[in-house]
Amino acid sequence: MHVHSWALSLVITFGLAVTALVYLRGWHCLRIAFPNLIAGWRLAAFMSGLVFVWAAVASPLARLDHQSLTIHMIKHLLLMTVAAPLLLAGAPAFPLVCGLPKLFIKRHSLCSVPARWLEPCSMNSVFCWIVGTAAVIGWHVPAAFQSGMHYQGIHIFEDLSFLLSGILFWSVIVQGPPSVTSSPRWSLALYLFFATLPCDIISAFFVFCNRLVYPFYLSAPRLFSLSPLEDQECAGALMWVWVTFAYLIPAVVITLRILSPSNVRTQKAMQTAAPTGDWSRNGTQAEVR
């Protein structure tokens, strides 16, 4: 069993701080050059996303996941359902590129290869759904979970995979106009609804199986005077409620927007107007609001 080291926490904190400074520098430069290009709320969203990433992987909370499955569940829910969409809402591409020193920008060709590969993947809703679901199911398999708890490298990869798969999953939702994705807007509600099903099955199993799924916690120090089985049931209930709100509330909002009269008029106008120019990934044609 490994213990989450302070050294690793400091490294992660430093990396997140550098990312925040680079984004802030790029956002400030863009605001000076193009005041209407990127709104202030996107800065707040991106910074909040980084704070939640820090809370999940480098804060004192992160060192408690080896004592409580509930804490472990909170970490991954923060990464996948809170931090990931907030980071995407920050429209990070432009500010991060503009915030980098010119030395790195001149070498943009090295970064363009993975970017060209990830762009079509992030617009494929089936691929993004499969990646997000595979991460949730795969890391809850007892063998994979136990390995992550015993080996620090696997544990780091687990946290990273939850964040990256969450970013891919939410990239279908946190997007620009419907033209940037191959799926119609109405399918997004189904996309979110079907994503709740694997989580519901896992959480229901945790609550009602009446046996300990992960023997690792038998020898772990107890938190909140809960037995390992009670802690598991609490983790399952938390996942059940959290995912229901995190996925179904956006699905309801999307459905209401689709059915609203103003949206119907907008769709008719878009069908009659010829497209001009290129849409940005996270905003409109001329603005990233």
C-alpha positions as CSV (number, residue, x, y, z in Angstrom):
1,M,0.0,0.0,0.0
2,H,1.3,3.4,-0.9
3,V,0.7,6.7,0.8
4,H,0.0,9.8,-1.2
5,S,3.2,11.8,-0.8
6,W,3.5,15.4,0.0
7,A,6.1,15.6,-2.8
8,L,3.6,14.5,-5.4
9,S,1.1,16.9,-4.1
10,L,3.6,19.8,-4.4
11,V,4.4,18.7,-8.0
12,I,0.8,18.6,-9.0
13,T,0.0,21.9,-7.2
14,F,2.9,23.6,-9.1
15,G,1.8,22.2,-12.4
16,L,-1.8,23.4,-11.9
17,A,-0.5,26.9,-10.8
18,V,1.7,27.2,-13.9
19,T,-1.4,26.2,-16.0
20,A,-3.5,28.8,-14.3
21,L,-0.8,31.5,-14.9
22,V,-0.4,30.6,-18.6
23,Y,-4.2,30.7,-19.0
24,L,-4.5,34.0,-17.2
25,R,-1.7,35.5,-19.3
26,G,-3.4,34.3,-22.5
27,W,-6.8,35.4,-21.4
28,H,-5.5,38.9,-20.5
29,C,-3.7,39.3,-23.9
30,L,-6.8,38.3,-25.7
31,R,-9.0,40.7,-23.7
32,I,-6.6,43.5,-24.6
33,A,-6.5,42.7,-28.3
34,F,-10.1,41.6,-28.7
35,P,-12.3,42.8,-25.8
36,N,-15.3,40.9,-27.0
37,L,-13.6,37.6,-27.9
38,I,-13.7,35.7,-24.6
39,A,-16.0,36.5,-21.7
40,G,-14.9,36.9,-18.1
41,W,-17.0,34.0,-16.9
42,R,-14.9,31.6,-18.9
43,L,-11.8,32.7,-16.8
44,A,-13.8,32.0,-13.7
45,A,-14.9,28.6,-15.0
46,F,-11.4,27.5,-16.0
47,M,-9.9,28.6,-12.7
48,S,-12.7,26.8,-10.8
49,G,-12.0,23.7,-12.8
50,L,-8.3,23.8,-11.8
51,V,-9.3,24.3,-8.1
52,F,-11.5,21.2,-8.3
53,V,-8.7,19.2,-9.9
54,W,-6.4,20.2,-7.1
55,A,-9.0,19.3,-4.5
56,A,-9.4,15.9,-6.0
57,V,-5.7,14.9,-6.5
58,A,-3.4,17.2,-4.4
59,S,-5.4,18.4,-1.4
60,P,-5.6,16.7,2.0
61,L,-8.8,15.1,0.7
62,A,-6.7,13.1,-1.8
63,R,-4.8,11.4,1.0
64,L,-8.0,10.1,2.6
65,D,-9.1,8.0,-0.3
66,H,-7.1,5.1,1.0
67,Q,-9.2,5.1,4.2
68,S,-12.6,5.6,2.7
69,L,-14.3,4.5,-0.5
70,T,-16.7,7.4,-0.1
71,I,-13.8,9.8,-0.3
72,H,-12.4,7.9,-3.2
73,M,-15.8,8.2,-5.0
74,I,-15.9,12.0,-4.2
75,K,-12.5,12.4,-5.9
76,H,-13.5,10.7,-9.1
77,L,-16.9,12.4,-9.2
78,L,-15.2,15.8,-8.8
79,L,-12.7,15.0,-11.7
80,M,-15.3,13.6,-14.1
81,T,-18.5,15.6,-13.5
82,V,-17.3,19.0,-12.0
83,A,-13.7,19.7,-13.0
84,A,-13.9,18.4,-16.6
85,P,-16.9,20.5,-17.8
86,L,-15.6,23.6,-16.0
87,L,-12.3,23.3,-17.8
88,L,-14.0,22.9,-21.1
89,A,-16.3,25.9,-20.3
90,G,-13.2,28.0,-20.0
91,A,-12.6,27.6,-23.8
92,P,-8.9,26.8,-22.9
93,A,-7.4,26.4,-26.4
94,F,-7.0,30.1,-27.3
95,P,-5.9,31.4,-23.9
96,L,-3.4,28.6,-23.3
97,V,-1.8,29.0,-26.7
98,C,-1.6,32.8,-26.4
99,G,-0.3,32.5,-22.8
100,L,2.7,30.3,-23.8
101,P,6.1,31.9,-24.4
102,K,6.9,32.4,-28.1
103,L,9.5,29.6,-27.9
104,F,6.7,27.0,-27.4
105,I,4.4,28.6,-29.9
106,K,7.1,28.3,-32.6
107,R,7.0,24.6,-32.1
108,H,3.3,24.3,-32.6
109,S,3.8,21.8,-35.3
110,L,4.7,19.2,-32.7
111,C,1.4,19.7,-30.9
112,S,-0.7,19.9,-34.1
113,V,-0.5,16.1,-34.7
114,P,-2.3,15.0,-31.5
115,A,-4.6,18.0,-31.8
116,R,-5.7,17.0,-35.3
117,W,-6.4,13.5,-34.0
118,L,-8.3,14.6,-30.9
119,E,-10.5,17.1,-32.7
120,P,-12.6,14.6,-34.7
121,C,-12.7,12.2,-31.7
122,S,-14.1,14.9,-29.5
123,M,-16.9,15.6,-32.0
124,N,-17.8,11.9,-32.2
125,S,-20.5,11.4,-29.5
126,V,-20.4,7.6,-29.6
127,F,-16.6,7.5,-29.1
128,C,-16.8,10.0,-26.2
129,W,-19.6,8.1,-24.5
130,I,-17.7,4.8,-24.8
131,V,-14.5,6.3,-23.4
132,G,-16.3,7.9,-20.4
133,T,-18.3,4.8,-19.7
134,A,-15.3,2.5,-20.1
135,A,-13.4,4.6,-17.5
136,V,-16.2,4.3,-15.0
137,I,-16.8,0.6,-15.4
138,G,-13.1,-0.4,-15.9
139,W,-11.8,1.3,-12.7
140,H,-14.6,-0.2,-10.6
141,V,-13.6,-3.8,-11.5
142,P,-12.1,-5.1,-8.3
143,A,-8.8,-6.2,-9.9
144,A,-8.2,-2.7,-11.4
145,F,-9.3,-0.9,-8.3
146,Q,-7.1,-3.0,-6.0
147,S,-4.1,-2.4,-8.2
148,G,-4.7,1.3,-8.1
149,M,-4.8,1.3,-4.4
150,H,-1.6,-0.7,-4.0
151,Y,0.6,1.0,-6.7
152,Q,1.0,4.7,-6.8
153,G,1.7,4.9,-10.6
154,I,-1.5,3.0,-11.4
155,H,-3.3,5.3,-9.0
156,I,-2.0,8.4,-10.7
157,F,-3.0,6.9,-14.1
158,E,-6.5,6.2,-12.7
159,D,-7.0,9.8,-11.6
160,L,-5.7,11.1,-15.0
161,S,-7.9,8.7,-16.9
162,F,-11.0,9.9,-15.0
163,L,-10.2,13.6,-15.8
164,L,-9.3,13.0,-19.5
165,S,-12.3,10.7,-20.1
166,G,-14.5,13.3,-18.4
167,I,-13.2,16.0,-20.7
168,L,-13.9,13.9,-23.7
169,F,-17.4,13.0,-22.4
170,W,-18.4,16.6,-21.7
171,S,-16.8,18.0,-24.9
172,V,-20.0,16.8,-26.7
173,I,-22.2,18.8,-24.3
174,V,-20.0,21.9,-23.7
175,Q,-19.7,22.9,-27.4
176,G,-20.5,25.6,-29.9
177,P,-23.2,25.5,-32.5
178,P,-24.8,22.2,-33.6
179,S,-22.8,22.4,-36.8
180,V,-19.6,21.4,-35.0
181,T,-20.9,17.9,-34.1
182,S,-22.2,15.1,-36.2
183,S,-25.1,14.5,-33.8
184,P,-28.3,16.4,-33.6
185,R,-29.0,18.4,-30.5
186,W,-31.9,16.2,-29.4
187,S,-29.5,13.2,-29.1
188,L,-27.6,15.0,-26.3
189,A,-30.4,14.4,-23.8
190,L,-30.2,10.6,-24.6
191,Y,-26.4,10.8,-24.5
192,L,-26.6,12.0,-20.9
193,F,-29.5,9.7,-19.9
194,F,-27.7,6.5,-21.1
195,A,-24.5,7.6,-19.3
196,T,-26.4,7.4,-16.0
197,L,-27.2,3.7,-16.5
198,P,-23.7,2.1,-15.9
199,C,-23.3,4.4,-12.9
200,D,-26.7,3.4,-11.5
201,I,-25.9,-0.3,-11.9
202,I,-22.5,0.1,-10.1
203,S,-23.9,2.3,-7.3
204,A,-26.9,-0.1,-6.8
205,F,-24.5,-3.0,-6.5
206,F,-22.5,-1.2,-3.9
207,V,-25.6,-0.5,-1.9
208,F,-27.5,-3.8,-2.1
209,C,-24.8,-6.5,-2.6
210,N,-24.4,-6.9,1.2
211,R,-20.7,-7.8,0.9
212,L,-17.5,-5.9,0.7
213,V,-16.4,-5.5,-3.0
214,Y,-12.9,-4.2,-2.3
215,P,-11.0,-6.1,0.5
216,F,-8.4,-3.3,0.6
217,Y,-10.5,-1.3,3.0
218,L,-10.7,-4.1,5.6
219,S,-7.2,-3.2,6.8
220,A,-7.6,0.6,6.3
221,P,-8.0,3.0,9.2
222,R,-11.7,3.9,9.6
223,L,-13.2,7.3,9.0
224,F,-16.4,8.6,10.6
225,S,-16.8,5.4,12.6
226,L,-18.2,3.6,9.6
227,S,-17.5,-0.1,9.0
228,P,-16.0,-0.9,5.5
229,L,-19.4,-2.2,4.4
230,E,-21.3,0.9,5.6
231,D,-18.7,3.1,3.9
232,Q,-19.2,1.1,0.6
233,E,-23.0,1.6,0.9
234,C,-22.5,5.3,1.5
235,A,-20.2,5.6,-1.5
236,G,-22.8,3.8,-3.7
237,A,-25.6,6.1,-2.5
238,L,-23.5,9.2,-3.1
239,M,-22.6,8.0,-6.6
240,W,-26.3,7.3,-7.3
241,V,-27.6,10.7,-6.3
242,W,-24.6,12.7,-7.6
243,V,-24.7,11.2,-11.1
244,T,-28.4,11.6,-11.3
245,F,-28.2,15.3,-10.7
246,A,-25.0,15.8,-12.7
247,Y,-26.3,14.1,-15.9
248,L,-30.1,14.4,-15.8
249,I,-30.4,18.1,-14.9
250,P,-28.3,19.1,-18.0
251,A,-30.4,16.6,-20.0
252,V,-33.7,18.3,-18.9
253,V,-32.2,21.8,-19.6
254,I,-31.2,20.7,-23.1
255,T,-34.7,19.2,-23.7
256,L,-36.4,22.4,-22.6
257,R,-34.2,24.5,-24.9
258,I,-34.9,22.3,-27.8
259,L,-38.7,22.5,-27.2
260,S,-38.7,26.3,-26.6
261,P,-40.3,28.5,-29.4
262,S,-37.2,30.6,-29.7
263,N,-35.0,27.6,-30.4
264,V,-37.4,26.5,-33.1
265,R,-37.2,29.9,-34.8
266,T,-33.4,29.8,-34.5
267,Q,-33.2,26.4,-36.1
268,K,-35.4,27.6,-39.0
269,A,-33.2,30.6,-39.5
270,M,-30.0,28.5,-39.5
271,Q,-31.4,26.2,-42.1
272,T,-32.2,29.1,-44.5
273,A,-28.9,30.9,-43.9
274,A,-25.7,29.8,-45.7
275,P,-22.8,29.1,-43.3
276,T,-19.9,31.6,-43.5
277,G,-16.5,31.3,-42.0
278,D,-15.3,28.7,-39.5
279,W,-16.9,28.1,-36.1
280,S,-14.6,27.9,-33.1
281,R,-14.7,24.8,-31.0
282,N,-16.0,26.5,-27.9
283,G,-17.7,29.6,-29.1
284,T,-19.3,31.5,-32.0
285,Q,-17.8,32.5,-35.3
286,A,-16.5,35.9,-34.1
287,E,-16.6,35.6,-30.4
288,V,-15.9,33.0,-27.7
289,R,-18.6,33.9,-25.2
